[in-house]
Amino acid sequence: MWIPIKQITGNLVEENFEVKGGEFVFPDDSCGINFSGFNGIVECAWKATAYSHLTLPSNTPSKSLHNCMGLSCQLATKTQAAFEKVKQNVYAKDPDKHHWGIRDMKKIISDSASYKKLKHTLQK
């Protein structure tokens, strides 16, 4: 995931993003993703054990307060197996496990919105 942010606040930058470069590349396949055409968050998924990948350096103008944040997540084998079971309705069919499953995204967002926000600033 690649997220364009304001350096001081961490808020999302949705237009006129000033950081250049930082392309995400798959060197063995001679291809990559140029983020300069996107306004907002970019999410991509691939099998990391099958494709080597890296991020090229980015360049931010000296007076810009913009930055980019990149992060990656790996799906554990057990989690992948649980997702397959959810897809196949294994939990729904088992009366002892009918309450198992993935939490509702609206509930997660609602819960997170109720947490007290922390005030902080990023240091240079």
C-alpha positions as CSV (number, residue, x, y, z in Angstrom):
1,M,0.0,0.0,0.0
2,W,1.3,3.5,-0.9
3,I,-0.2,6.5,0.9
4,P,0.5,10.1,0.0
5,I,0.5,12.1,3.3
6,K,1.2,15.6,4.7
7,Q,4.4,15.3,6.6
8,I,3.3,17.4,9.6
9,T,-0.2,16.0,10.2
10,G,-0.1,12.6,8.5
11,N,-3.3,13.4,6.7
12,L,-4.0,12.1,3.2
13,V,-3.0,14.3,0.2
14,E,-5.6,13.9,-2.5
15,E,-4.4,16.3,-5.1
16,N,-1.3,18.2,-6.2
17,F,1.0,15.7,-4.5
18,E,4.6,17.0,-4.7
19,V,6.7,13.8,-4.2
20,K,8.3,12.4,-7.3
21,G,9.8,8.9,-7.8
22,G,9.3,6.1,-5.3
23,E,8.2,3.7,-8.0
24,F,7.5,0.1,-6.9
25,V,9.3,-2.3,-9.2
26,F,9.5,-6.0,-9.9
27,P,13.1,-6.2,-11.3
28,D,12.9,-9.8,-12.5
29,D,9.9,-9.0,-14.6
30,S,11.1,-5.6,-15.8
31,C,8.0,-3.8,-14.7
32,G,6.8,-1.5,-12.0
33,I,4.2,0.9,-10.8
34,N,4.6,4.6,-11.3
35,F,2.6,6.3,-8.6
36,S,2.7,9.8,-10.1
37,G,-0.6,9.4,-11.9
38,F,-2.6,8.5,-8.8
39,N,-4.4,10.9,-6.4
40,G,-5.0,8.9,-3.3
41,I,-4.1,5.5,-1.8
42,V,-2.7,2.7,-4.1
43,E,-3.2,-0.9,-3.0
44,C,-1.8,-3.8,-4.8
45,A,-1.4,-7.5,-4.0
46,W,0.9,-10.2,-5.3
47,K,2.5,-13.4,-4.1
48,A,5.6,-12.0,-2.4
49,T,7.3,-15.4,-2.3
50,A,7.1,-15.7,-6.1
51,Y,8.1,-12.2,-7.2
52,S,11.1,-10.1,-6.0
53,H,10.2,-6.5,-5.5
54,L,11.6,-3.2,-4.3
55,T,10.9,0.5,-4.0
56,L,13.0,3.1,-5.8
57,P,14.1,6.3,-3.9
58,S,11.7,9.2,-4.0
59,N,12.4,13.0,-4.2
60,T,10.5,15.7,-2.3
61,P,11.0,19.4,-3.2
62,S,12.8,21.1,-0.3
63,K,9.9,23.3,0.8
64,S,7.2,20.6,0.4
65,L,5.4,19.2,3.4
66,H,4.4,16.1,1.4
67,N,5.7,12.7,1.9
68,C,4.8,9.1,1.0
69,M,4.2,6.2,3.4
70,G,4.5,2.7,2.1
71,L,3.5,-0.4,4.0
72,S,3.1,-4.0,3.3
73,C,1.2,-6.8,5.0
74,Q,1.7,-10.5,4.7
75,L,-1.2,-13.0,4.9
76,A,-0.2,-15.9,7.2
77,T,-0.9,-19.4,6.0
78,K,-3.4,-20.0,8.8
79,T,-5.3,-16.8,8.0
80,Q,-5.4,-17.8,4.3
81,A,-6.9,-21.2,5.4
82,A,-9.5,-19.4,7.6
83,F,-10.5,-17.2,4.6
84,E,-11.0,-20.2,2.5
85,K,-13.2,-21.7,5.2
86,V,-15.3,-18.5,5.3
87,K,-15.6,-18.6,1.5
88,Q,-16.8,-22.2,1.6
89,N,-19.3,-21.4,4.5
90,V,-17.6,-24.0,6.7
91,Y,-18.3,-21.9,9.9
92,A,-21.9,-21.0,8.9
93,K,-22.7,-24.7,8.4
94,D,-21.3,-25.8,11.8
95,P,-23.7,-24.9,14.7
96,D,-20.8,-24.8,17.1
97,K,-18.8,-22.4,15.0
98,H,-21.5,-20.2,13.4
99,H,-20.3,-17.2,15.3
100,W,-16.8,-17.5,13.8
101,G,-15.8,-15.4,10.9
102,I,-14.5,-12.0,9.8
103,R,-15.7,-9.0,11.7
104,D,-18.0,-6.6,9.8
105,M,-16.0,-3.7,8.3
106,K,-18.7,-1.2,9.3
107,K,-18.4,-2.4,12.9
108,I,-14.6,-2.1,12.8
109,I,-14.8,1.5,11.4
110,S,-17.5,2.4,13.9
111,D,-15.4,1.0,16.8
112,S,-12.2,2.8,15.6
113,A,-14.1,6.1,15.3
114,S,-15.1,5.9,19.0
115,Y,-11.4,5.8,20.2
116,K,-10.0,9.0,21.5
117,K,-7.8,10.6,18.9
118,L,-4.2,11.2,19.9
119,K,-2.7,14.6,19.2
120,H,0.8,14.4,17.8
121,T,3.1,15.9,15.2
122,L,5.8,14.2,13.2
123,Q,9.3,15.5,13.9
124,K,11.7,16.2,11.0
